[in-house]
Amino acid sequence: MADEAACHVCGAPTVLVGDRTSAFSGRTYQVRQCPVCWFSFVANPWTAYDQIYSEQYYEGRGADPTVDYGFEFRSPEAAVRQYEWRGLDSAVRSLVPVASGTRWLDFGCGNGGLVRYLRAAGCEGAFGYDTGSMAEVARRAGLPILTDESLASADGSFDVVTMVEVIEHVPEPLALLGRVRRLLKPGGLLFLTTGNAAPFRGRLLDWSYVRPDVHVSFFEPSTLARALEATGFRPEYSGWRPGHADIIRFKVLKAFGMRRTSVWERMLPWSLMARVVDERLSVSGHPIGWAR
């Protein structure tokens, strides 16, 4: 049997960081860290996914009160999430050409909001994949959200895969990255976002991103590069890209509990503010992956 205390990225022995008790579930989680590659993880994750990712979760009444996929699906034109969609589109287009026929998969698409945005922007080859209840809502509304069955026959068919705040939910990240690599064509792009643990090394339990009911894997940029390399990608530190200001804008507004756009937030100097936030949290520090 595999050693549960071994690093899930490099296999080295890990050390105990400490315990975190969830205010939502009341469960106490053990957080461990690898002193070799600096991967951190919840060693005893809660795996009752039907209870964790319930309808209440998607409405912001679950383990992560900052999400509200239901509102974003019903009112995309009013949701602050639109900044993230716009930012992701800009960032990817700065790295690869995107045309109407570009095959773009948003893996872990939630309510399919990015897919809807991309198709409206002319990328008719945009698809989503998720298994949650919101994905079924999006599928019934006509969005092209793939099922496990359709995804199984899609290996080697995508030019771009995005994974937006997905990998931190997965206890075995190498298995997830390997699956995504198989979906991409050689030379295809993986653009993912996840919290950057590097600024919180030594004080991981103070990091608000550690929501152990749902977030169980935490990466520093070098850790993610190592994981990408191990699963068939060529990692690249592409740094600050067009679109990062919008991606960070959404993250800031979400952190403050904002769900709707407003006049006052549109008046703020986001190009400057996002740079300041990035200096502190290094949102743009994570690598992208090119499928080898």
Sequence and secondary structure as in RCSB ss.txt:
>XXXX:A:sequence
MADEAACHVCGAPTVLVGDRTSAFSGRTYQVRQCPVCWFSFVANPWTAYDQIYSEQYYEGRGADPTVDYGFEFRS
PEAAVRQYEWRGLDSAVRSLVPVASGTRWLDFGCGNGGLVRYLRAAGCEGAFGYDTGSMAEVARRAGLPILTDES
LASADGSFDVVTMVEVIEHVPEPLALLGRVRRLLKPGGLLFLTTGNAAPFRGRLLDWSYVRPDVHVSFFEPSTLA
RALEATGFRPEYSGWRPGHADIIRFKVLKAFGMRRTSVWERMLPWSLMARVVDERLSVSGHPIGWAR
>XXXX:A:secstr
   TTB TTT  B EEEEEEE TTT  EEEEEE TTT  EEESS    HHHHT HHHHTT SS TT  HHHHHH 
TTTBTHHHHHHHHHHHHHTTS   TT  EEEET TTTHHHHHHHHTT TTEEEE  SHHHHHHHHTT  EE HHH
HHT TT EEEEEEES GGG S HHHHHHHHHHHEEEEEEEEEE  B GGGTT GGG TT  TTT  EEB HHHHH
HHHHHTTEEEE   S TTHHHHHHHHHHHHTT  B  HHHHTS HHHHHHHHHHHH GGGS EEEE 
